[in-house]
Structures are given as C-alpha cells and as structure tokens.
Amino acid sequence: MNNSASMKSPFAHFEEEAIVEARRPATTKERRSAKTSDGDNEVDAKADDFINKFKQQLKLQRVDSILSTLFNIAYDLSAASCVFFSIKE
C-alpha cells in the first residue's frame, strides 16, 4: 500500500541522500569534499573582496561628505563676509 503525500516524511530526501552517500566509494567522497573546500575558499575570497571594496566606498563617501561640508561652510563664510563688508562701506 502506498503512503499518501501527507503520510510521507518531509525529511525523506535527507535519508535518501545519506543512503546514496554511504554507497559511494571513498575516493568519490574525498573528491567531493576537496571540491567543496576549494569552492568555499573561492567564495570566501570573493566575499572578502566585496567587503573590502564596500568598506573603501564607505570611507570615500565619508571623505566626500566632509569635503562637501567644508566647502559649503567656506562658501557661506565668504558670502557672509561679502555681505558684511558691503554693508559696512
């Protein structure tokens, strides 16, 4: 008698994977783990590059913001001094 879909275990695929993995020869298991670690290292390196570039962009945006603020302050001061000196004359 077949089980209905609701009667089957939602984790049955994990059990099947474990059975298949147990049947594989040891050399296949080793190659798979080596590929995974190489892939993990590559992903880690790409993630590190992304994070470093992101941090660098944040620093550049902060410097740009500071310079923009200083420029605006200098501009406001020069405009205010022009107004002050033109009234004084």
PDB file of N, CA, C and O in Angstrom, chain B, residues numbered from 101:
ATOM      1  N   MET B 101       0.845  -1.174   0.000  1.00  0.00           N
ATOM      2  CA  MET B 101       0.000   0.000   0.000  1.00  0.00           C
ATOM      3  C   MET B 101       0.895   1.243   0.000  1.00  0.00           C
ATOM      4  O   MET B 101       1.836   1.340   0.787  1.00  0.00           O
ATOM      5  N   ASN B 102       0.595   2.175  -0.877  1.00  0.00           N
ATOM      6  CA  ASN B 102       1.384   3.400  -0.974  1.00  0.00           C
ATOM      7  C   ASN B 102       0.934   4.410   0.065  1.00  0.00           C
ATOM      8  O   ASN B 102      -0.255   4.527   0.361  1.00  0.00           O
ATOM      9  N   ASN B 103       1.899   5.139   0.616  1.00  0.00           N
ATOM     10  CA  ASN B 103       1.574   6.204   1.557  1.00  0.00           C
ATOM     11  C   ASN B 103       1.160   7.440   0.787  1.00  0.00           C
ATOM     12  O   ASN B 103       1.683   7.709  -0.294  1.00  0.00           O
ATOM     13  N   SER B 104       0.230   8.189   1.337  1.00  0.00           N
ATOM     14  CA  SER B 104      -0.148   9.444   0.709  1.00  0.00           C
ATOM     15  C   SER B 104       0.955  10.466   0.966  1.00  0.00           C
ATOM     16  O   SER B 104       1.836  10.250   1.798  1.00  0.00           O
ATOM     17  N   ALA B 105       0.895  11.574   0.244  1.00  0.00           N
ATOM     18  CA  ALA B 105       1.918  12.608   0.383  1.00  0.00           C
ATOM     19  C   ALA B 105       1.959  13.148   1.802  1.00  0.00           C
ATOM     20  O   ALA B 105       3.031  13.496   2.298  1.00  0.00           O
ATOM     21  N   SER B 106       0.818  13.224   2.460  1.00  0.00           N
ATOM     22  CA  SER B 106       0.793  13.760   3.816  1.00  0.00           C
ATOM     23  C   SER B 106       1.377  12.780   4.828  1.00  0.00           C
ATOM     24  O   SER B 106       1.774  13.184   5.920  1.00  0.00           O
ATOM     25  N   MET B 107       1.433  11.497   4.476  1.00  0.00           N
ATOM     26  CA  MET B 107       1.959  10.487   5.380  1.00  0.00           C
ATOM     27  C   MET B 107       3.477  10.335   5.249  1.00  0.00           C
ATOM     28  O   MET B 107       4.130   9.795   6.143  1.00  0.00           O
ATOM     29  N   LYS B 108       4.031  10.808   4.143  1.00  0.00           N
ATOM     30  CA  LYS B 108       5.473  10.676   3.934  1.00  0.00           C
ATOM     31  C   LYS B 108       6.222  11.687   4.784  1.00  0.00           C
ATOM     32  O   LYS B 108       5.712  12.766   5.083  1.00  0.00           O
ATOM     33  N   SER B 109       7.418  11.329   5.161  1.00  0.00           N
ATOM     34  CA  SER B 109       8.253  12.220   5.967  1.00  0.00           C
ATOM     35  C   SER B 109       8.730  13.398   5.122  1.00  0.00           C
ATOM     36  O   SER B 109       9.195  13.196   4.000  1.00  0.00           O
ATOM     37  N   PRO B 110       8.627  14.627   5.637  1.00  0.00           N
ATOM     38  CA  PRO B 110       9.136  15.776   4.874  1.00  0.00           C
ATOM     39  C   PRO B 110      10.666  15.774   4.780  1.00  0.00           C
ATOM     40  O   PRO B 110      11.249  16.543   4.015  1.00  0.00           O
ATOM     41  N   PHE B 111      11.298  14.914   5.554  1.00  0.00           N
ATOM     42  CA  PHE B 111      12.753  14.845   5.549  1.00  0.00           C
ATOM     43  C   PHE B 111      13.265  13.580   4.869  1.00  0.00           C
ATOM     44  O   PHE B 111      14.422  13.200   5.051  1.00  0.00           O
ATOM     45  N   ALA B 112      12.416  12.932   4.093  1.00  0.00           N
ATOM     46  CA  ALA B 112      12.791  11.682   3.444  1.00  0.00           C
ATOM     47  C   ALA B 112      13.978  11.867   2.501  1.00  0.00           C
ATOM     48  O   ALA B 112      14.808  10.969   2.360  1.00  0.00           O
ATOM     49  N   HIS B 113      14.058  13.024   1.860  1.00  0.00           N
ATOM     50  CA  HIS B 113      15.166  13.249   0.926  1.00  0.00           C
ATOM     51  C   HIS B 113      16.513  13.261   1.644  1.00  0.00           C
ATOM     52  O   HIS B 113      17.525  12.892   1.047  1.00  0.00           O
ATOM     53  N   PHE B 114      16.549  13.675   2.905  1.00  0.00           N
ATOM     54  CA  PHE B 114      17.810  13.630   3.646  1.00  0.00           C
ATOM     55  C   PHE B 114      18.239  12.191   3.884  1.00  0.00           C
ATOM     56  O   PHE B 114      19.417  11.855   3.770  1.00  0.00           O
ATOM     57  N   GLU B 115      17.288  11.359   4.211  1.00  0.00           N
ATOM     58  CA  GLU B 115      17.591   9.959   4.443  1.00  0.00           C
ATOM     59  C   GLU B 115      18.108   9.309   3.159  1.00  0.00           C
ATOM     60  O   GLU B 115      19.061   8.531   3.191  1.00  0.00           O
ATOM     61  N   GLU B 116      17.477   9.632   2.033  1.00  0.00           N
ATOM     62  CA  GLU B 116      17.902   9.072   0.753  1.00  0.00           C
ATOM     63  C   GLU B 116      19.322   9.519   0.422  1.00  0.00           C
ATOM     64  O   GLU B 116      20.126   8.720  -0.058  1.00  0.00           O
ATOM     65  N   GLU B 117      19.638  10.792   0.674  1.00  0.00           N
ATOM     66  CA  GLU B 117      20.990  11.289   0.404  1.00  0.00           C
ATOM     67  C   GLU B 117      22.024  10.558   1.241  1.00  0.00           C
ATOM     68  O   GLU B 117      23.117  10.261   0.758  1.00  0.00           O
ATOM     69  N   ALA B 118      21.691  10.265   2.488  1.00  0.00           N
ATOM     70  CA  ALA B 118      22.622   9.547   3.361  1.00  0.00           C
ATOM     71  C   ALA B 118      22.861   8.136   2.849  1.00  0.00           C
ATOM     72  O   ALA B 118      23.982   7.634   2.916  1.00  0.00           O
ATOM     73  N   ILE B 119      21.819   7.493   2.338  1.00  0.00           N
ATOM     74  CA  ILE B 119      21.962   6.148   1.795  1.00  0.00           C
ATOM     75  C   ILE B 119      22.835   6.165   0.549  1.00  0.00           C
ATOM     76  O   ILE B 119      23.725   5.328   0.396  1.00  0.00           O
ATOM     77  N   VAL B 120      22.581   7.118  -0.340  1.00  0.00           N
ATOM     78  CA  VAL B 120      23.382   7.234  -1.562  1.00  0.00           C
ATOM     79  C   VAL B 120      24.829   7.524  -1.203  1.00  0.00           C
ATOM     80  O   VAL B 120      25.737   6.933  -1.788  1.00  0.00           O
ATOM     81  N   GLU B 121      25.063   8.422  -0.254  1.00  0.00           N
ATOM     82  CA  GLU B 121      26.425   8.770   0.159  1.00  0.00           C
ATOM     83  C   GLU B 121      27.149   7.554   0.734  1.00  0.00           C
ATOM     84  O   GLU B 121      28.350   7.388   0.519  1.00  0.00           O
ATOM     85  N   ALA B 122      26.427   6.707   1.462  1.00  0.00           N
ATOM     86  CA  ALA B 122      27.043   5.524   2.054  1.00  0.00           C
ATOM     87  C   ALA B 122      27.467   4.520   0.982  1.00  0.00           C
ATOM     88  O   ALA B 122      28.421   3.768   1.183  1.00  0.00           O
ATOM     89  N   ARG B 123      26.766   4.503  -0.156  1.00  0.00           N
ATOM     90  CA  ARG B 123      27.088   3.562  -1.229  1.00  0.00           C
ATOM     91  C   ARG B 123      28.281   4.014  -2.060  1.00  0.00           C
ATOM     92  O   ARG B 123      28.906   3.189  -2.727  1.00  0.00           O
ATOM     93  N   ARG B 124      28.611   5.293  -2.040  1.00  0.00           N
ATOM     94  CA  ARG B 124      29.700   5.808  -2.876  1.00  0.00           C
ATOM     95  C   ARG B 124      31.044   5.319  -2.372  1.00  0.00           C
ATOM     96  O   ARG B 124      31.232   5.125  -1.171  1.00  0.00           O
ATOM     97  N   PRO B 125      31.979   5.120  -3.294  1.00  0.00           N
ATOM     98  CA  PRO B 125      33.329   4.739  -2.863  1.00  0.00           C
ATOM     99  C   PRO B 125      34.008   5.900  -2.130  1.00  0.00           C
ATOM    100  O   PRO B 125      33.650   7.062  -2.327  1.00  0.00           O
ATOM    101  N   ALA B 126      34.965   5.584  -1.306  1.00  0.00           N
ATOM    102  CA  ALA B 126      35.658   6.587  -0.500  1.00  0.00           C
ATOM    103  C   ALA B 126      36.351   7.625  -1.368  1.00  0.00           C
ATOM    104  O   ALA B 126      36.407   8.794  -0.986  1.00  0.00           O
ATOM    105  N   THR B 127      36.879   7.240  -2.520  1.00  0.00           N
ATOM    106  CA  THR B 127      37.578   8.197  -3.383  1.00  0.00           C
ATOM    107  C   THR B 127      36.624   9.265  -3.895  1.00  0.00           C
ATOM    108  O   THR B 127      37.012  10.427  -4.011  1.00  0.00           O
ATOM    109  N   THR B 128      35.407   8.903  -4.199  1.00  0.00           N
ATOM    110  CA  THR B 128      34.423   9.879  -4.657  1.00  0.00           C
ATOM    111  C   THR B 128      34.096  10.854  -3.538  1.00  0.00           C
ATOM    112  O   THR B 128      33.965  12.054  -3.778  1.00  0.00           O
ATOM    113  N   LYS B 129      33.964  10.350  -2.322  1.00  0.00           N
ATOM    114  CA  LYS B 129      33.674  11.216  -1.181  1.00  0.00           C
ATOM    115  C   LYS B 129      34.797  12.223  -0.969  1.00  0.00           C
ATOM    116  O   LYS B 129      34.536  13.393  -0.690  1.00  0.00           O
ATOM    117  N   GLU B 130      36.039  11.781  -1.099  1.00  0.00           N
ATOM    118  CA  GLU B 130      37.185  12.674  -0.895  1.00  0.00           C
ATOM    119  C   GLU B 130      37.216  13.755  -1.957  1.00  0.00           C
ATOM    120  O   GLU B 130      37.470  14.918  -1.646  1.00  0.00           O
ATOM    121  N   ARG B 131      36.960  13.391  -3.210  1.00  0.00           N
ATOM    122  CA  ARG B 131      36.968  14.393  -4.285  1.00  0.00           C
ATOM    123  C   ARG B 131      35.868  15.421  -4.067  1.00  0.00           C
ATOM    124  O   ARG B 131      36.074  16.613  -4.297  1.00  0.00           O
ATOM    125  N   ARG B 132      34.717  14.971  -3.631  1.00  0.00           N
ATOM    126  CA  ARG B 132      33.623  15.911  -3.389  1.00  0.00           C
ATOM    127  C   ARG B 132      33.984  16.893  -2.290  1.00  0.00           C
ATOM    128  O   ARG B 132      33.699  18.085  -2.412  1.00  0.00           O
ATOM    129  N   SER B 133      34.608  16.413  -1.213  1.00  0.00           N
ATOM    130  CA  SER B 133      34.956  17.305  -0.116  1.00  0.00           C
ATOM    131  C   SER B 133      36.067  18.270  -0.532  1.00  0.00           C
ATOM    132  O   SER B 133      36.091  19.414  -0.080  1.00  0.00           O
ATOM    133  N   ALA B 134      36.984  17.818  -1.389  1.00  0.00           N
ATOM    134  CA  ALA B 134      38.048  18.699  -1.865  1.00  0.00           C
ATOM    135  C   ALA B 134      37.466  19.808  -2.732  1.00  0.00           C
ATOM    136  O   ALA B 134      37.877  20.963  -2.625  1.00  0.00           O
ATOM    137  N   LYS B 135      36.519  19.462  -3.581  1.00  0.00           N
ATOM    138  CA  LYS B 135      35.870  20.474  -4.423  1.00  0.00           C
ATOM    139  C   LYS B 135      35.124  21.474  -3.563  1.00  0.00           C
ATOM    140  O   LYS B 135      35.144  22.674  -3.834  1.00  0.00           O
ATOM    141  N   THR B 136      34.480  20.989  -2.549  1.00  0.00           N
ATOM    142  CA  THR B 136      33.725  21.866  -1.668  1.00  0.00           C
ATOM    143  C   THR B 136      34.652  22.846  -0.954  1.00  0.00           C
ATOM    144  O   THR B 136      34.340  24.033  -0.855  1.00  0.00           O
ATOM    145  N   SER B 137      35.779  22.363  -0.460  1.00  0.00           N
ATOM    146  CA  SER B 137      36.677  23.265   0.262  1.00  0.00           C
ATOM    147  C   SER B 137      37.307  24.284  -0.686  1.00  0.00           C
ATOM    148  O   SER B 137      37.490  25.441  -0.309  1.00  0.00           O
ATOM    149  N   ASP B 138      37.643  23.871  -1.914  1.00  0.00           N
ATOM    150  CA  ASP B 138      38.157  24.830  -2.898  1.00  0.00           C
ATOM    151  C   ASP B 138      37.097  25.865  -3.232  1.00  0.00           C
ATOM    152  O   ASP B 138      37.380  27.060  -3.314  1.00  0.00           O
ATOM    153  N   GLY B 139      35.882  25.394  -3.421  1.00  0.00           N
ATOM    154  CA  GLY B 139      34.778  26.301  -3.714  1.00  0.00           C
ATOM    155  C   GLY B 139      34.522  27.240  -2.559  1.00  0.00           C
ATOM    156  O   GLY B 139      34.254  28.425  -2.753  1.00  0.00           O
ATOM    157  N   ASP B 140      34.607  26.701  -1.348  1.00  0.00           N
ATOM    158  CA  ASP B 140      34.410  27.544  -0.167  1.00  0.00           C
ATOM    159  C   ASP B 140      35.486  28.612  -0.075  1.00  0.00           C
ATOM    160  O   ASP B 140      35.194  29.764   0.248  1.00  0.00           O
ATOM    161  N   ASN B 141      36.729  28.237  -0.357  1.00  0.00           N
ATOM    162  CA  ASN B 141      37.821  29.207  -0.311  1.00  0.00           C
ATOM    163  C   ASN B 141      37.612  30.299  -1.347  1.00  0.00           C
ATOM    164  O   ASN B 141      37.861  31.475  -1.081  1.00  0.00           O
ATOM    165  N   GLU B 142      37.151  29.904  -2.531  1.00  0.00           N
ATOM    166  CA  GLU B 142      36.905  30.889  -3.585  1.00  0.00           C
ATOM    167  C   GLU B 142      35.778  31.834  -3.190  1.00  0.00           C
ATOM    168  O   GLU B 142      35.866  33.043  -3.404  1.00  0.00           O
ATOM    169  N   VAL B 143      34.732  31.281  -2.619  1.00  0.00           N
ATOM    170  CA  VAL B 143      33.609  32.109  -2.166  1.00  0.00           C
ATOM    171  C   VAL B 143      34.057  33.039  -1.046  1.00  0.00           C
ATOM    172  O   VAL B 143      33.687  34.212  -1.024  1.00  0.00           O
ATOM    173  N   ASP B 144      34.852  32.518  -0.119  1.00  0.00           N
ATOM    174  CA  ASP B 144      35.365  33.352   0.974  1.00  0.00           C
ATOM    175  C   ASP B 144      36.221  34.487   0.445  1.00  0.00           C
ATOM    176  O   ASP B 144      36.121  35.616   0.926  1.00  0.00           O
ATOM    177  N   ALA B 145      37.069  34.199  -0.545  1.00  0.00           N
ATOM    178  CA  ALA B 145      37.927  35.233  -1.120  1.00  0.00           C
ATOM    179  C   ALA B 145      37.089  36.308  -1.812  1.00  0.00           C
ATOM    180  O   ALA B 145      37.359  37.500  -1.669  1.00  0.00           O
ATOM    181  N   LYS B 146      36.071  35.879  -2.561  1.00  0.00           N
ATOM    182  CA  LYS B 146      35.196  36.850  -3.235  1.00  0.00           C
ATOM    183  C   LYS B 146      34.429  37.685  -2.220  1.00  0.00           C
ATOM    184  O   LYS B 146      34.250  38.888  -2.405  1.00  0.00           O
ATOM    185  N   ALA B 147      33.978  37.044  -1.149  1.00  0.00           N
ATOM    186  CA  ALA B 147      33.251  37.775  -0.106  1.00  0.00           C
ATOM    187  C   ALA B 147      34.166  38.796   0.570  1.00  0.00           C
ATOM    188  O   ALA B 147      33.750  39.923   0.835  1.00  0.00           O
ATOM    189  N   ASP B 148      35.404  38.404   0.846  1.00  0.00           N
ATOM    190  CA  ASP B 148      36.369  39.334   1.450  1.00  0.00           C
ATOM    191  C   ASP B 148      36.629  40.522   0.525  1.00  0.00           C
ATOM    192  O   ASP B 148      36.690  41.665   0.978  1.00  0.00           O
ATOM    193  N   ASP B 149      36.784  40.248  -0.772  1.00  0.00           N
ATOM    194  CA  ASP B 149      36.992  41.334  -1.739  1.00  0.00           C
ATOM    195  C   ASP B 149      35.801  42.285  -1.747  1.00  0.00           C
ATOM    196  O   ASP B 149      35.967  43.505  -1.743  1.00  0.00           O
ATOM    197  N   PHE B 150      34.603  41.715  -1.759  1.00  0.00           N
ATOM    198  CA  PHE B 150      33.398  42.537  -1.766  1.00  0.00           C
ATOM    199  C   PHE B 150      33.325  43.407  -0.512  1.00  0.00           C
ATOM    200  O   PHE B 150      33.036  44.600  -0.597  1.00  0.00           O
ATOM    201  N   ILE B 151      33.588  42.810   0.644  1.00  0.00           N
ATOM    202  CA  ILE B 151      33.524  43.552   1.906  1.00  0.00           C
ATOM    203  C   ILE B 151      34.564  44.661   1.934  1.00  0.00           C
ATOM    204  O   ILE B 151      34.268  45.777   2.362  1.00  0.00           O
ATOM    205  N   ASN B 152      35.787  44.365   1.479  1.00  0.00           N
ATOM    206  CA  ASN B 152      36.840  45.387   1.464  1.00  0.00           C
ATOM    207  C   ASN B 152      36.497  46.535   0.529  1.00  0.00           C
ATOM    208  O   ASN B 152      36.718  47.698   0.867  1.00  0.00           O
ATOM    209  N   LYS B 153      35.954  46.217  -0.658  1.00  0.00           N
ATOM    210  CA  LYS B 153      35.547  47.273  -1.587  1.00  0.00           C
ATOM    211  C   LYS B 153      34.411  48.104  -1.002  1.00  0.00           C
ATOM    212  O   LYS B 153      34.385  49.326  -1.154  1.00  0.00           O
ATOM    213  N   PHE B 154      33.475  47.436  -0.335  1.00  0.00           N
ATOM    214  CA  PHE B 154      32.353  48.133   0.282  1.00  0.00           C
ATOM    215  C   PHE B 154      32.840  49.094   1.363  1.00  0.00           C
ATOM    216  O   PHE B 154      32.396  50.241   1.426  1.00  0.00           O
ATOM    217  N   LYS B 155      33.751  48.626   2.213  1.00  0.00           N
ATOM    218  CA  LYS B 155      34.311  49.486   3.265  1.00  0.00           C
ATOM    219  C   LYS B 155      35.058  50.672   2.657  1.00  0.00           C
ATOM    220  O   LYS B 155      34.964  51.792   3.159  1.00  0.00           O
ATOM    221  N   GLN B 156      35.804  50.423   1.572  1.00  0.00           N
ATOM    222  CA  GLN B 156      36.535  51.502   0.906  1.00  0.00           C
ATOM    223  C   GLN B 156      35.566  52.544   0.348  1.00  0.00           C
ATOM    224  O   GLN B 156      35.813  53.745   0.452  1.00  0.00           O
ATOM    225  N   GLN B 157      34.470  52.084  -0.241  1.00  0.00           N
ATOM    226  CA  GLN B 157      33.467  53.011  -0.763  1.00  0.00           C
ATOM    227  C   GLN B 157      32.845  53.839   0.359  1.00  0.00           C
ATOM    228  O   GLN B 157      32.591  55.030   0.181  1.00  0.00           O
ATOM    229  N   LEU B 158      32.598  53.219   1.508  1.00  0.00           N
ATOM    230  CA  LEU B 158      32.060  53.972   2.641  1.00  0.00           C
ATOM    231  C   LEU B 158      33.034  55.054   3.094  1.00  0.00           C
ATOM    232  O   LEU B 158      32.628  56.173   3.407  1.00  0.00           O
ATOM    233  N   LYS B 159      34.332  54.710   3.128  1.00  0.00           N
ATOM    234  CA  LYS B 159      35.340  55.702   3.514  1.00  0.00           C
ATOM    235  C   LYS B 159      35.378  56.850   2.524  1.00  0.00           C
ATOM    236  O   LYS B 159      35.454  58.013   2.919  1.00  0.00           O
ATOM    237  N   LEU B 160      35.327  56.525   1.224  1.00  0.00           N
ATOM    238  CA  LEU B 160      35.344  57.570   0.201  1.00  0.00           C
ATOM    239  C   LEU B 160      34.105  58.461   0.289  1.00  0.00           C
ATOM    240  O   LEU B 160      34.199  59.676   0.114  1.00  0.00           O
ATOM    241  N   GLN B 161      32.958  57.864   0.556  1.00  0.00           N
ATOM    242  CA  GLN B 161      31.740  58.655   0.706  1.00  0.00           C
ATOM    243  C   GLN B 161      31.835  59.566   1.923  1.00  0.00           C
ATOM    244  O   GLN B 161      31.360  60.702   1.890  1.00  0.00           O
ATOM    245  N   ARG B 162      32.441  59.079   2.984  1.00  0.00           N
ATOM    246  CA  ARG B 162      32.589  59.899   4.188  1.00  0.00           C
ATOM    247  C   ARG B 162      33.527  61.083   3.928  1.00  0.00           C
ATOM    248  O   ARG B 162      33.240  62.209   4.334  1.00  0.00           O
ATOM    249  N   VAL B 163      34.648  60.818   3.251  1.00  0.00           N
ATOM    250  CA  VAL B 163      35.581  61.894   2.911  1.00  0.00           C
ATOM    251  C   VAL B 163      34.904  62.907   2.000  1.00  0.00           C
ATOM    252  O   VAL B 163      35.069  64.114   2.181  1.00  0.00           O
ATOM    253  N   ASP B 164      34.145  62.425   1.022  1.00  0.00           N
ATOM    254  CA  ASP B 164      33.433  63.309   0.104  1.00  0.00           C
ATOM    255  C   ASP B 164      32.427  64.169   0.862  1.00  0.00           C
ATOM    256  O   ASP B 164      32.284  65.358   0.580  1.00  0.00           O
ATOM    257  N   SER B 165      31.736  63.571   1.818  1.00  0.00           N
ATOM    258  CA  SER B 165      30.765  64.313   2.612  1.00  0.00           C
ATOM    259  C   SER B 165      31.450  65.396   3.453  1.00  0.00           C
ATOM    260  O   SER B 165      30.960  66.522   3.542  1.00  0.00           O
ATOM    261  N   ILE B 166      32.570  65.052   4.061  1.00  0.00           N
ATOM    262  CA  ILE B 166      33.312  66.024   4.878  1.00  0.00           C
ATOM    263  C   ILE B 166      33.813  67.174   4.015  1.00  0.00           C
ATOM    264  O   ILE B 166      33.678  68.338   4.392  1.00  0.00           O
ATOM    265  N   LEU B 167      34.390  66.855   2.860  1.00  0.00           N
ATOM    266  CA  LEU B 167      34.892  67.909   1.973  1.00  0.00           C
ATOM    267  C   LEU B 167      33.758  68.794   1.465  1.00  0.00           C
ATOM    268  O   LEU B 167      33.910  70.011   1.363  1.00  0.00           O
ATOM    269  N   SER B 168      32.627  68.179   1.148  1.00  0.00           N
ATOM    270  CA  SER B 168      31.479  68.950   0.687  1.00  0.00           C
ATOM    271  C   SER B 168      30.990  69.900   1.779  1.00  0.00           C
ATOM    272  O   SER B 168      30.665  71.056   1.508  1.00  0.00           O
ATOM    273  N   THR B 169      30.942  69.403   3.011  1.00  0.00           N
ATOM    274  CA  THR B 169      30.512  70.232   4.134  1.00  0.00           C
ATOM    275  C   THR B 169      31.480  71.389   4.354  1.00  0.00           C
ATOM    276  O   THR B 169      31.055  72.523   4.572  1.00  0.00           O
ATOM    277  N   LEU B 170      32.781  71.105   4.297  1.00  0.00           N
ATOM    278  CA  LEU B 170      33.786  72.162   4.470  1.00  0.00           C
ATOM    279  C   LEU B 170      33.683  73.199   3.359  1.00  0.00           C
ATOM    280  O   LEU B 170      33.810  74.397   3.610  1.00  0.00           O
ATOM    281  N   PHE B 171      33.452  72.740   2.127  1.00  0.00           N
ATOM    282  CA  PHE B 171      33.303  73.668   1.001  1.00  0.00           C
ATOM    283  C   PHE B 171      32.085  74.561   1.212  1.00  0.00           C
ATOM    284  O   PHE B 171      32.148  75.769   0.987  1.00  0.00           O
ATOM    285  N   ASN B 172      30.975  73.962   1.647  1.00  0.00           N
ATOM    286  CA  ASN B 172      29.758  74.744   1.874  1.00  0.00           C
ATOM    287  C   ASN B 172      29.956  75.752   3.001  1.00  0.00           C
ATOM    288  O   ASN B 172      29.457  76.874   2.917  1.00  0.00           O
ATOM    289  N   ILE B 173      30.673  75.372   4.048  1.00  0.00           N
ATOM    290  CA  ILE B 173      30.939  76.298   5.152  1.00  0.00           C
ATOM    291  C   ILE B 173      31.808  77.454   4.654  1.00  0.00           C
ATOM    292  O   ILE B 173      31.539  78.616   4.956  1.00  0.00           O
ATOM    293  N   ALA B 174      32.846  77.126   3.894  1.00  0.00           N
ATOM    294  CA  ALA B 174      33.720  78.175   3.358  1.00  0.00           C
ATOM    295  C   ALA B 174      32.947  79.109   2.428  1.00  0.00           C
ATOM    296  O   ALA B 174      33.142  80.324   2.458  1.00  0.00           O
ATOM    297  N   TYR B 175      32.082  78.544   1.612  1.00  0.00           N
ATOM    298  CA  TYR B 175      31.288  79.353   0.688  1.00  0.00           C
ATOM    299  C   TYR B 175      30.346  80.270   1.462  1.00  0.00           C
ATOM    300  O   TYR B 175      30.212  81.450   1.136  1.00  0.00           O
ATOM    301  N   ASP B 176      29.696  79.724   2.485  1.00  0.00           N
ATOM    302  CA  ASP B 176      28.788  80.529   3.301  1.00  0.00           C
ATOM    303  C   ASP B 176      29.543  81.644   4.022  1.00  0.00           C
ATOM    304  O   ASP B 176      29.048  82.766   4.130  1.00  0.00           O
ATOM    305  N   LEU B 177      30.737  81.332   4.511  1.00  0.00           N
ATOM    306  CA  LEU B 177      31.533  82.363   5.190  1.00  0.00           C
ATOM    307  C   LEU B 177      31.965  83.457   4.224  1.00  0.00           C
ATOM    308  O   LEU B 177      31.943  84.639   4.569  1.00  0.00           O
ATOM    309  N   SER B 178      32.356  83.070   3.024  1.00  0.00           N
ATOM    310  CA  SER B 178      32.780  84.082   2.053  1.00  0.00           C
ATOM    311  C   SER B 178      31.594  84.930   1.609  1.00  0.00           C
ATOM    312  O   SER B 178      31.735  86.137   1.410  1.00  0.00           O
ATOM    313  N   ALA B 179      30.424  84.309   1.451  1.00  0.00           N
ATOM    314  CA  ALA B 179      29.225  85.072   1.090  1.00  0.00           C
ATOM    315  C   ALA B 179      28.837  86.007   2.229  1.00  0.00           C
ATOM    316  O   ALA B 179      28.446  87.149   1.988  1.00  0.00           O
ATOM    317  N   ALA B 180      28.940  85.538   3.452  1.00  0.00           N
ATOM    318  CA  ALA B 180      28.596  86.370   4.597  1.00  0.00           C
ATOM    319  C   ALA B 180      29.579  87.521   4.745  1.00  0.00           C
ATOM    320  O   ALA B 180      29.183  88.631   5.101  1.00  0.00           O
ATOM    321  N   SER B 181      30.861  87.268   4.476  1.00  0.00           N
ATOM    322  CA  SER B 181      31.838  88.353   4.602  1.00  0.00           C
ATOM    323  C   SER B 181      31.633  89.397   3.517  1.00  0.00           C
ATOM    324  O   SER B 181      31.850  90.585   3.754  1.00  0.00           O
ATOM    325  N   CYS B 182      31.213  88.966   2.317  1.00  0.00           N
ATOM    326  CA  CYS B 182      30.922  89.937   1.254  1.00  0.00           C
ATOM    327  C   CYS B 182      29.750  90.819   1.648  1.00  0.00           C
ATOM    328  O   CYS B 182      29.772  92.028   1.417  1.00  0.00           O
ATOM    329  N   VAL B 183      28.738  90.225   2.237  1.00  0.00           N
ATOM    330  CA  VAL B 183      27.567  90.985   2.675  1.00  0.00           C
ATOM    331  C   VAL B 183      27.963  91.912   3.806  1.00  0.00           C
ATOM    332  O   VAL B 183      27.550  93.071   3.834  1.00  0.00           O
ATOM    333  N   PHE B 184      28.755  91.416   4.735  1.00  0.00           N
ATOM    334  CA  PHE B 184      29.174  92.220   5.886  1.00  0.00           C
ATOM    335  C   PHE B 184      30.001  93.431   5.427  1.00  0.00           C
ATOM    336  O   PHE B 184      29.774  94.551   5.884  1.00  0.00           O
ATOM    337  N   PHE B 185      30.950  93.200   4.532  1.00  0.00           N
ATOM    338  CA  PHE B 185      31.820  94.297   4.097  1.00  0.00           C
ATOM    339  C   PHE B 185      31.078  95.273   3.189  1.00  0.00           C
ATOM    340  O   PHE B 185      31.402  96.461   3.184  1.00  0.00           O
ATOM    341  N   SER B 186      30.110  94.817   2.434  1.00  0.00           N
ATOM    342  CA  SER B 186      29.355  95.741   1.564  1.00  0.00           C
ATOM    343  C   SER B 186      28.422  96.593   2.394  1.00  0.00           C
ATOM    344  O   SER B 186      28.148  97.726   1.995  1.00  0.00           O
ATOM    345  N   ILE B 187      27.922  96.132   3.505  1.00  0.00           N
ATOM    346  CA  ILE B 187      27.061  96.925   4.375  1.00  0.00           C
ATOM    347  C   ILE B 187      27.906  97.945   5.128  1.00  0.00           C
ATOM    348  O   ILE B 187      27.461  99.072   5.344  1.00  0.00           O
ATOM    349  N   LYS B 188      29.110  97.572   5.526  1.00  0.00           N
ATOM    350  CA  LYS B 188      29.980  98.418   6.328  1.00  0.00           C
ATOM    351  C   LYS B 188      30.453  99.653   5.554  1.00  0.00           C
ATOM    352  O   LYS B 188      30.678 100.710   6.145  1.00  0.00           O
ATOM    353  N   GLU B 189      30.602  99.520   4.252  1.00  0.00           N
ATOM    354  CA  GLU B 189      31.132 100.648   3.466  1.00  0.00           C
ATOM    355  C   GLU B 189      30.185 101.720   3.356  1.00  0.00           C
ATOM    356  O   GLU B 189      30.476 102.739   2.729  1.00  0.00           O
TER     357      GLU B 189
END
